[in-house]
Amino acid sequence: MNPAKARFFDSEVESDWSSKEYDQDELIKIERILEAGSIREGSRVVEPGCGTGRLSLIIAKRIGPSGLVVANDISPMMVENAEKRLRGSSNVRLTWGTIEEAKLEHASFDTVICHNVFPHFDDKAKAVLKLRSALKPSGVFVVSHFMNSAGINDLHRKTNPAVAADFLPPADEMRKIFESAGMNVEFVHDDENGYLLKAIA
Ligand SMILES: C[S@@+](CC[C@H](N)C(=O)[O-])C[C@H]1O[C@@H](n2cnc3c(N)ncnc32)[C@H](O)[C@@H]1O
């Protein structure tokens, strides 16, 4: 656990980027993310760094009662807010802590969605290995951002010392991280529509 990072995200719990409902443009991007992750009725999904649970709620509705979302976050305040938002969703399991240390059933999930969180993993290779081990064979791993990597890296650099070094690695490095964990990267889109990587276990 990185306490400075957890404290920083605690302080961001009421900021627009973490609490405001998604706008139309963002909802279009969310659809692309769910499509890339093949999220459907009954899907079992891991969502690290869920923040206040906005995406978790959308996924929970999409997968229905036969599916499961396992969501977590290192920020107690984010988890507290996500708990409120997800109170009525019996198909969500929400925990506090790093995803690197979370308990995840081996080979039992269809999809991992890292939305707006991947740069914040202190050990990216370790996090990917851990999450890959939770995926079923042919499970899907998605890394997504509303902004492209240049925008994300610039934002983090300027935002706060706790996240100033949290970068989205270049595409060739991302491919190496995923291939070393036994996955094939199907695509990396990094353009004016944001960032979207899809890998298959
Ligand atoms: C930029 S926010 C995005 C939150 C949410 N996914 C969203 O899009 O609104 C990143 C979140 O990841 C959490 N986080 C950072 N490192 C983490 C880790 N190693 N494991 C789990 N959560 C983490 C932070 O506390 C924060 O809430």
The ligand as an SDF file (V2000), in Angstrom:
LIG
                    3D

 27 29  0  0  0  0  0  0  0  0999 V2000
   -7.9470    8.0470  -11.3210 C   0  0  0  0  0  0  0  0  0  0  0  0
   -8.8390    7.1060  -10.1570 S   0  0  0  0  0  0  0  0  0  0  0  0
  -10.0720    6.3210  -11.1550 C   0  0  0  0  0  0  0  0  0  0  0  0
  -11.2410    5.8100  -10.3670 C   0  0  0  0  0  0  0  0  0  0  0  0
  -12.3160    5.1540  -11.2360 C   0  0  0  0  0  0  0  0  0  0  0  0
  -11.8090    3.9970  -11.9370 N   0  0  0  0  0  0  0  0  0  0  0  0
  -12.8800    6.1730  -12.2100 C   0  0  0  0  0  0  0  0  0  0  0  0
  -12.6090    6.0710  -13.4030 O   0  0  0  0  0  0  0  0  0  0  0  0
  -13.5670    7.1150  -11.7420 O   0  0  0  0  0  0  0  0  0  0  0  0
   -7.7490    5.8060   -9.7430 C   0  0  0  0  0  0  0  0  0  0  0  0
   -8.2560    4.9960   -8.5640 C   0  0  0  0  0  0  0  0  0  0  0  0
   -7.4090    3.8510   -8.3900 O   0  0  0  0  0  0  0  0  0  0  0  0
   -7.1540    3.6560   -7.0180 C   0  0  0  0  0  0  0  0  0  0  0  0
   -5.8830    2.9080   -6.9370 N   0  0  0  0  0  0  0  0  0  0  0  0
   -4.6310    3.3660   -7.1440 C   0  0  0  0  0  0  0  0  0  0  0  0
   -3.7310    2.3710   -7.0340 N   0  0  0  0  0  0  0  0  0  0  0  0
   -4.4380    1.2380   -6.7790 C   0  0  0  0  0  0  0  0  0  0  0  0
   -4.0720   -0.1210   -6.5620 C   0  0  0  0  0  0  0  0  0  0  0  0
   -2.7920   -0.5150   -6.5750 N   0  0  0  0  0  0  0  0  0  0  0  0
   -5.0520   -1.0370   -6.3320 N   0  0  0  0  0  0  0  0  0  0  0  0
   -6.3680   -0.6270   -6.3040 C   0  0  0  0  0  0  0  0  0  0  0  0
   -6.7570    0.6480   -6.4790 N   0  0  0  0  0  0  0  0  0  0  0  0
   -5.8140    1.5720   -6.7260 C   0  0  0  0  0  0  0  0  0  0  0  0
   -7.1410    5.0610   -6.4280 C   0  0  0  0  0  0  0  0  0  0  0  0
   -7.3930    5.1010   -5.0630 O   0  0  0  0  0  0  0  0  0  0  0  0
   -8.2280    5.7630   -7.2540 C   0  0  0  0  0  0  0  0  0  0  0  0
   -9.4950    5.7100   -6.6530 O   0  0  0  0  0  0  0  0  0  0  0  0
  1  2  1  0
  2  3  1  0
  2 10  1  0
  3  4  1  0
  4  5  1  0
  5  6  1  0
  5  7  1  0
  7  8  2  0
  7  9  1  0
 10 11  1  0
 11 12  1  0
 11 26  1  0
 12 13  1  0
 13 14  1  0
 13 24  1  0
 14 15  1  0
 14 23  1  0
 15 16  2  0
 16 17  1  0
 17 18  1  0
 17 23  2  0
 18 19  1  0
 18 20  2  0
 20 21  1  0
 21 22  2  0
 22 23  1  0
 24 25  1  0
 24 26  1  0
 26 27  1  0
M  CHG  2   2   1   9  -1
M  END
$$$$
